[in-house]
Amino acid sequence: MHFPFSEIDVIWTLTFAAQLVLLVVLLGRDRVRRYPFFTAGVILAALEMLMRRLLAQKLAPLTGAKLFFALGDLGVLITLLVAIELARRAFARASRISWLAGTVVVVAAAAGTLARWGPWPARQTLLAHSLLAHLHLMQLFEEKGDLFNNLAFIALTLIAVFTGRRFHAGWRSHARLLLVGYSVAALAQAALRLAWEKLALAPQPHTEAEFNHQVAIQTRLLNLYSIVYLVVVIAWIACLWFDDPGYTPAAKPASLEAAPPADAATPESGSQEKADPIAAALQRALGPDPGIGTKRHAGKPPSVR
């Protein structure tokens, strides 16, 4: 039996559906209020997947490059805000000195690794006043920014591993599980980068069979990374479906409609008004008096001095 869909189509469909389910869980389980930047990142990732699927072959090359590089740069900024958001949630009990020290360690480790990872283009190429130079700069910001965010997530996860007991935040908390998911995806993406760099340094193919073999290897590596990301999204769905054990929602205020109005007449007072209209008229004229209209003082006029 011939299956009409390829591996890429199946993985793309499952990943896109998982992102939509993740958005439904974020909205339905009231997680958006606690993780707004994480929700924005999921929306942007799903939108970029859909646009690449529908518009990649229909747009002009230059227009498509502008659009997708802009989306990539925006995704880098939102992912950086997600890292800050999750760090605030995971280390909420840390002091200012601990926060400052942790920030310095994470930024220094990520920036140092980023400076030595991969080649950097010449300065004249980046500062050239041309459209291609601007596109190259946008692409460089997307690649290096994405790598910086991945390194930051890995560093935050390592800090959480070694200092988890100090800040009394369990591994079942949403923030730490989200950090683990980002770190797993970051490690998979780093392995993919290293594999592609080795393939780029390999001898150039001389025959069509060698070229097809190299393309097949790259496609399999990309599919493996997509499967890892799909598993991470499914794990996030299961994580966010359950309540965070370290989070206590605020108590909802009592509805004002449940309490009867102060001037509403009770059935007992209405029946007494019908039974003794003179006492009811005196009560309205002289003001509220607990001694009028009650069973204990029924039929007695108020004492007036």
Secondary structure, 3 states (H helix, E strand, C coil): CCCCCCHHHHHHHHHHHHHHHHHHHHHHCCCCCCCHHHHHHHHHHHHHHHHHHHHCCCCCHHHHHHHHHHHHHHHHHHHHHHHHHHHHHHCCCCCHHHHHHHHHHHHHHHHHHHHHCCCCCCHHHHCCCCHHHHHHHHHHHHHHHHHHHHHHHHHHHHHHHHHCCCCCCCCCCHHHHHHHHHHHHHHHHHHHHHHHHHHHHCCCCCCHHHHHHHHHHHHHHHHHHHHHHHHHHHHHHHHHHCCCCCCCCCCCCCCCCCCCCCCCCCHHHHHHHHHCHHHHHHHHHHCCCCCCCCCCCCCCCCCCC
